Each structure stands twice: as structure tokens, then as C-alpha cells.
């Protein structure tokens, strides 16, 4: 048996190439590492800048809205809204008496009643919903259809905010003998309002 012993001598050129490759990889690794960290840092900075620009844009819009807001207009709108509310029970009685007076122009007898049993919660805080029923009957008029329509138009234009829930007209087909209107008024909530 013969043994082959041989030593493989690395080629000097191969050693230089491997050495250069290791040096190249060794020197590029820190550069890649630093570049990756810098890239992530730049990306984070860009996100913060974008968020700052969006916030600045939003602040500018709010400032523009604030500058364009007119406090006098808001005050006028509040006054107009206040006019749509019944202020208290005295105001409610005056409003109902005014309707009775206007009904007399068309020879109509008008009665009103505040209904407690059908009381409903107000849709807006600071308001009380007052359920009412108005009963109207003709005086000496043979047919009250036209006066009833005129009364309903007057009721709708009477000033305060009203929600008409039901209108019932009773008659024999030739003349209307009774009109009943179920409605709700909005009144400013007073400290101890209890119906």
C-alpha cells in the first residue's frame, strides 16, 4: 500500500483574492449597517415631518374658520332660536289667547288644554316639550272647512316651534263641526317645571 502524501500548497494568487474578498466584506459590513440605520432614521424623520405638516395644515384650517366666524351672526342666530321657544307658562297662555283671538276673526271658538299624560322627553337639553290639544268649533258658520284651514295656517305661522302630531276634523260631509289639533310646543326649561 502506498500512501500518497501530498501537500497542497495554496496558490498565492488565490490567497490574495480570498484575502481581498474578506477585507472587502469586512469593510462593507459596517457601511451597510450604518446605511441601514441611517435609512431607518431618515424614514422616521420623514414620518414626523409629514405628521407635523398635516397638523400644521389642520391648525391653519381651524384658524381660518375662527377668523371667518362672526360672533355677531352667532348672537343673531341665538336670538332667532330663542324666539322659537315658549319662554314660560305665562308666554304659553298669551300665545294660546292670541290664537283664540285670531280664531274669532273666522267665527271660531277655540279651547286649549295642556296634556300631562302624553308628556315626552325633549330632544334637546334645556327644553321641555309641552304636549297640547287645541279644540276648535264653528260659531255661527254653516261650514267651517275654510276657517279651519285658515286657523291651521295661522297656527303654523304663530311664532314658536310647534310639532303637529294629529289633526282630526269631524263633520257630516257637508260641514265640519269640530277640529282637534294635537301638538307639542318647545319651552325653555325652568328650574322646577313639572306638568
HUQUI-V595457 format. One record per helix or strand of 2 or more residues. SS is the DSSP state (2 for helix, 1 for strand). FROM is the first residue (numbers start at 1). LEN is the number of residues. If there is no record, write none. Layout:
<<SS | FROM | LEN> <SS | FROM | LEN>>
This chain:
<<2 | 12 | 57> <2 | 71 | 13> <2 | 89 | 16> <1 | 108 | 7> <1 | 127 | 12> <2 | 145 | 12> <1 | 162 | 10> <1 | 176 | 13>>
